[in-house]
Amino acid sequence: MNILLLGTGYLGTELLGYLPEADCITVLDHGRNFGRLEGSRSFDPARIRLFRGDLLDRDLVEKLVGDADIVINLTGGGGNAACERDPVRYTNTYVTGMENLVRTAERSGVGHLYLSSSISVYPSPPPGEILEVTESTPPKPSTLYGSLKLSAERILGESELDSTVLRLSNIYGPTDLYPVPEGGLFGNLLNAVFDGEPLSIDGDGTQTIDYVHIRDVCRCFGTLVPKPPHRRSVFNVGSGTVTQINEIAAIIAGLARENLDCSPRVVHRPPRNTILSYPLMSIDSIRKTGWSPGIGLEEGLGELFAAFDRFRHRS
C-alpha cells in the first residue's frame, strides 16, 4: 500500500507512527517540520519520502498522486484565527488546492481519499444549551475556518472518488515533536500555572468544548486506512462529550495543587471576541467501525501537565 500524506503539522507528524501497513508513505508539505521529523522515532527513511511543496503545484501533485493508492489530506492548520489573518492563503489551501487534488486523484484512479474536516462545520449551540449533532445534521458553520472546511468537503463529495471525511473535534495531547501546546486554552492555562499567575478565562466559562486526544485520533486513522469504509463516508471523531471551560480550569488547578503545591485562582475577564460553544458530536457511527476514544480528559490533561512540567524544567 502506497500512501500520500498531505500535511506534517501537529497531527500529521504523529500519524506517521500509526500507519504500519504502508509499504511507502510519501509526504507533501511546506517542509518546516522536516528537520525535526527526520530525527523523530516515527521517521523510517526506508519507507518515508519527503517532498516540499503544496497542493497548488500541479506538476508535483500529479507526480505524487499518480503513485498513491491512498491519499490522506491533513493540509491547513491554525484554526479560525489563522484563516482570519490570511484568508487568501487558507482559501488557496482548503478550496483551490482541494480542487486540484480531487481532479488529479480522479484522473489517477486513487483508491480512497481521506479528508480531515472539523467540528466547526456544524452550528454552534445557543448560549447555555447543549446541541447534539450527528453526521446528518445540516452544516452551518459560524466561522471562516468552518466554511472553508465545508467547501473542501463539498468539492470531495461532488467527485467520483471513494472517500471518507473525518470531522474532528478539538485535538490535544503531547507528542514527540509537539511536547507542549503552543497556545490555545490549554497552553494559556498551563503557562499561567507555571508562571504563578491566575487562570484567566474569557467570559463566564460556561462555554463547552469537545476535546479528543491526539493518540485517539491517530488510532482512528489507523483503524480506517487499512480497510476503507464503503464508497463515501462521513464520520464524527471526538470524545463523545463536551466540557465547560470552568471544569477544565478546575482540573488544571487540581493538578497544580497535587504536583506543585500551589492553588491558582480562576479569574474571569470580559471576552475580547465573540465566544462560541461547540456542539456535542455523536460518535455512534464511528464506533461501528471498531474505534472508540480511549483517553478521558482528566487522564489526558494529567499527561499534558506532566509533559509541560518536564518542558519547563528543561527550559
C-alpha positions as CSV (number, residue, x, y, z in Angstrom):
1,M,0.0,0.0,0.0
2,N,1.4,3.4,-1.0
3,I,0.0,6.3,1.0
4,L,0.3,10.0,0.1
5,L,0.1,12.1,3.3
6,L,-0.5,15.8,2.9
7,G,0.5,17.9,5.8
8,T,3.0,17.2,8.6
9,G,1.9,19.6,11.3
10,Y,0.8,18.5,14.8
11,L,-1.5,15.7,13.6
12,G,0.5,14.6,10.5
13,T,3.8,14.1,12.3
14,E,2.2,11.9,14.9
15,L,0.1,9.9,12.4
16,L,3.2,8.6,10.7
17,G,3.6,6.1,13.6
18,Y,0.1,4.7,13.1
19,L,0.3,3.5,9.5
20,P,2.4,0.3,9.8
21,E,0.6,-1.4,6.9
22,A,2.0,1.2,4.4
23,D,4.9,0.0,2.2
24,C,5.7,3.6,1.3
25,I,4.5,6.9,2.7
26,T,5.1,9.9,0.6
27,V,4.8,13.2,2.5
28,L,4.0,16.6,0.8
29,D,4.3,19.6,3.0
30,H,5.9,23.1,3.2
31,G,8.8,21.3,4.9
32,R,9.2,23.5,8.0
33,N,9.0,20.4,10.2
34,F,11.1,18.1,8.1
35,G,14.3,18.6,10.1
36,R,12.6,17.7,13.4
37,L,10.6,14.9,11.7
38,E,13.7,13.2,10.3
39,G,15.1,13.0,13.9
40,S,11.9,11.6,15.4
41,R,11.2,8.0,16.4
42,S,8.4,7.7,13.8
43,F,10.6,8.5,10.9
44,D,11.7,5.5,8.8
45,P,13.8,6.6,5.9
46,A,13.4,3.2,4.2
47,R,9.7,3.8,3.6
48,I,9.0,7.6,4.1
49,R,9.8,10.1,1.3
50,L,9.6,13.8,2.0
51,F,8.7,16.4,-0.7
52,R,8.5,20.2,-0.2
53,G,5.6,21.9,-1.9
54,D,1.8,22.4,-1.7
55,L,-1.4,21.5,-3.5
56,L,-1.2,24.4,-5.8
57,D,1.9,22.9,-7.5
58,R,0.0,21.0,-10.2
59,D,3.0,19.1,-11.7
60,L,4.2,17.9,-8.3
61,V,0.7,16.9,-7.2
62,E,0.3,15.0,-10.5
63,K,3.5,13.1,-9.9
64,L,2.9,12.2,-6.2
65,V,-0.8,11.3,-6.6
66,G,-0.1,9.1,-9.5
67,D,1.9,6.8,-7.3
68,A,-0.6,6.6,-4.4
69,D,-3.2,4.0,-3.5
70,I,-4.5,6.1,-0.6
71,V,-4.4,9.9,-0.1
72,I,-4.8,11.4,3.4
73,N,-5.3,15.2,3.3
74,L,-4.4,17.0,6.5
75,T,-3.4,20.3,5.0
76,G,-4.1,23.5,6.8
77,G,-3.9,24.2,10.5
78,G,-4.2,27.1,12.9
79,G,-7.9,27.2,13.1
80,N,-10.1,30.2,12.6
81,A,-7.5,32.7,13.9
82,A,-5.1,31.7,11.1
83,C,-7.9,31.9,8.5
84,E,-8.9,35.4,9.6
85,R,-5.3,36.6,9.5
86,D,-4.7,35.3,6.0
87,P,-7.9,34.4,4.2
88,V,-6.3,34.2,0.8
89,R,-3.7,31.7,1.8
90,Y,-6.2,29.5,3.5
91,T,-8.8,29.7,0.7
92,N,-6.0,28.5,-1.6
93,T,-5.2,25.7,0.8
94,Y,-8.7,24.4,1.6
95,V,-10.5,25.2,-1.7
96,T,-8.2,25.8,-4.7
97,G,-5.7,23.2,-3.5
98,M,-8.5,20.7,-2.8
99,E,-10.0,21.2,-6.3
100,N,-6.5,20.4,-7.8
101,L,-6.1,17.4,-5.6
102,V,-9.5,15.9,-6.3
103,R,-9.3,16.4,-10.1
104,T,-5.8,14.8,-10.1
105,A,-6.9,11.9,-7.9
106,E,-9.9,11.2,-10.2
107,R,-7.6,11.1,-13.3
108,S,-5.1,8.9,-11.5
109,G,-7.6,6.4,-10.1
110,V,-6.7,6.8,-6.5
111,G,-8.3,4.1,-4.4
112,H,-9.5,6.2,-1.5
113,L,-9.1,9.8,-0.2
114,Y,-9.4,10.7,3.4
115,L,-10.1,14.3,4.3
116,S,-9.7,15.8,7.8
117,S,-12.6,18.2,8.4
118,S,-13.8,19.8,11.5
119,I,-16.5,20.1,14.1
120,S,-16.6,23.7,13.0
121,V,-18.8,22.8,10.0
122,Y,-21.7,22.3,12.5
123,P,-23.8,25.1,14.0
124,S,-22.9,26.4,17.4
125,P,-25.4,25.9,20.2
126,P,-27.2,28.8,21.8
127,P,-25.6,30.1,25.0
128,G,-26.2,27.8,27.9
129,E,-27.5,24.9,25.8
130,I,-26.1,21.6,24.6
131,L,-26.7,20.8,20.9
132,E,-26.1,17.2,19.8
133,V,-25.2,16.8,16.2
134,T,-24.9,13.7,14.0
135,E,-23.3,13.3,10.6
136,S,-26.8,14.0,9.1
137,T,-27.2,17.4,10.9
138,P,-27.2,20.1,8.3
139,P,-23.9,22.0,8.4
140,K,-24.0,25.7,9.4
141,P,-20.5,27.0,10.1
142,S,-20.1,30.1,12.3
143,T,-16.5,30.8,11.3
144,L,-14.4,31.3,8.2
145,Y,-12.5,28.2,9.1
146,G,-15.6,26.1,9.3
147,S,-16.9,27.5,6.0
148,L,-13.6,26.6,4.2
149,K,-13.6,23.1,5.7
150,L,-17.2,22.7,4.4
151,S,-16.1,23.9,1.0
152,A,-13.4,21.2,0.9
153,E,-16.0,18.6,1.9
154,R,-18.3,19.6,-0.9
155,I,-15.6,19.5,-3.5
156,L,-14.8,16.0,-2.5
157,G,-18.5,15.0,-2.3
158,E,-19.1,16.2,-5.8
159,S,-16.3,14.0,-7.2
160,E,-16.3,10.4,-8.3
161,L,-13.8,9.3,-5.7
162,D,-14.3,6.8,-2.9
163,S,-13.7,8.9,0.1
164,T,-14.0,9.4,3.9
165,V,-14.5,12.7,5.6
166,L,-13.5,12.8,9.3
167,R,-15.0,15.7,11.2
168,L,-12.5,16.1,14.0
169,S,-13.2,17.8,17.3
170,N,-10.5,19.8,19.1
171,I,-7.3,17.7,19.3
172,Y,-4.9,17.9,22.2
173,G,-2.1,16.0,23.9
174,P,1.7,15.9,23.8
175,T,3.7,14.4,21.0
176,D,7.4,13.9,20.4
177,L,7.5,16.9,18.1
178,Y,4.9,19.0,19.9
179,P,5.5,18.2,23.6
180,V,3.5,21.2,24.8
181,P,0.7,23.3,23.4
182,E,2.0,26.5,21.7
183,G,-1.2,28.4,22.5
184,G,-4.9,28.0,22.9
185,L,-6.8,27.3,26.1
186,F,-4.5,24.6,27.4
187,G,-1.3,26.5,26.6
188,N,-2.6,29.7,28.2
189,L,-3.8,27.9,31.4
190,L,-0.7,25.8,31.8
191,N,1.6,28.8,31.2
192,A,-0.3,30.7,33.9
193,V,0.1,27.8,36.4
194,F,3.9,27.6,35.9
195,D,4.3,31.3,35.9
196,G,2.4,31.6,39.2
197,E,-0.4,33.6,37.7
198,P,-4.2,33.3,37.9
199,L,-6.0,31.1,35.4
200,S,-7.7,33.7,33.2
201,I,-10.9,32.7,31.4
202,D,-12.7,34.9,28.8
203,G,-16.4,35.2,29.7
204,D,-18.2,33.2,32.4
205,G,-16.5,29.9,31.4
206,T,-19.8,28.1,30.7
207,Q,-18.9,27.6,27.0
208,T,-18.5,24.0,26.1
209,I,-15.7,22.3,24.1
210,D,-15.2,18.7,22.8
211,Y,-11.6,17.6,23.2
212,V,-10.2,14.4,21.8
213,H,-6.7,13.1,22.5
214,I,-4.3,13.0,19.5
215,R,-3.5,9.4,20.0
216,D,-7.1,8.5,19.8
217,V,-7.4,10.4,16.5
218,C,-4.4,8.7,15.1
219,R,-5.8,5.3,16.2
220,C,-8.9,6.2,14.3
221,F,-7.0,6.8,11.1
222,G,-5.0,3.6,11.8
223,T,-8.3,1.7,12.1
224,L,-9.9,3.1,8.9
225,V,-7.0,3.3,6.4
226,P,-6.2,-0.4,6.1
227,K,-9.8,-1.2,5.5
228,P,-11.5,1.8,3.9
229,P,-15.2,2.3,4.6
230,H,-17.8,2.0,1.8
231,R,-17.7,4.3,-1.1
232,R,-18.5,7.6,0.6
233,S,-18.5,8.0,4.3
234,V,-18.6,10.9,6.8
235,F,-17.7,10.3,10.5
236,N,-17.6,12.5,13.6
237,V,-14.5,11.8,15.6
238,G,-14.5,13.2,19.1
239,S,-14.7,12.3,22.7
240,G,-18.5,11.8,22.8
241,T,-18.9,14.5,25.4
242,V,-18.4,18.3,26.0
243,T,-16.8,20.0,28.9
244,Q,-17.2,23.5,30.2
245,I,-14.1,25.7,30.3
246,N,-14.7,26.2,34.1
247,E,-14.4,22.4,34.5
248,I,-11.1,22.4,32.5
249,A,-9.7,25.2,34.7
250,A,-10.7,23.2,37.8
251,I,-8.9,20.1,36.6
252,I,-5.7,22.0,35.9
253,A,-5.9,23.8,39.2
254,G,-6.3,20.4,40.9
255,L,-3.2,19.2,39.1
256,A,-1.3,22.2,40.3
257,R,-2.3,21.6,43.9
258,E,-1.3,17.9,43.6
259,N,2.0,18.3,41.8
260,L,3.3,21.9,42.5
261,D,1.7,22.5,45.9
262,C,0.1,25.7,44.7
263,S,-3.5,26.8,44.4
264,P,-4.0,29.0,41.4
265,R,-7.2,31.0,41.5
266,V,-9.5,31.3,38.5
267,V,-10.4,34.8,37.3
268,H,-13.0,35.7,34.6
269,R,-12.4,38.7,32.3
270,P,-14.6,40.3,29.7
271,P,-14.4,38.4,26.4
272,R,-12.3,40.1,23.8
273,N,-14.1,38.3,20.9
274,T,-17.3,36.5,20.4
275,I,-17.2,33.3,22.4
276,L,-18.7,30.2,20.7
277,S,-19.5,26.9,22.3
278,Y,-19.0,23.7,20.4
279,P,-21.8,21.2,19.8
280,L,-21.8,17.7,21.2
281,M,-20.8,15.4,18.3
282,S,-22.4,12.0,18.3
283,I,-19.8,9.3,17.7
284,D,-22.2,6.4,17.3
285,S,-21.4,5.9,13.6
286,I,-17.6,5.8,14.0
287,R,-17.9,3.3,17.0
288,K,-19.4,0.8,14.5
289,T,-16.0,0.6,12.7
290,G,-14.4,-0.7,15.9
291,W,-12.9,2.6,17.0
292,S,-13.8,4.5,20.2
293,P,-11.9,7.1,22.2
294,G,-9.8,5.6,25.0
295,I,-8.2,8.6,26.8
296,G,-10.5,10.7,29.0
297,L,-10.0,14.4,29.5
298,E,-8.7,14.1,33.1
299,E,-6.2,11.5,32.1
300,G,-5.1,13.4,29.0
301,L,-4.7,16.7,31.0
302,G,-2.6,14.9,33.6
303,E,-0.3,13.6,30.8
304,L,-0.2,17.1,29.3
305,F,0.6,18.7,32.7
306,A,3.5,16.3,33.2
307,A,4.8,17.0,29.7
308,F,4.6,20.7,30.4
309,D,6.4,20.3,33.7
310,R,9.3,18.4,32.0
311,F,9.5,21.0,29.2
312,R,9.6,24.0,31.6
313,H,12.3,22.3,33.7
314,R,14.4,21.7,30.5
315,S,14.0,25.3,29.6
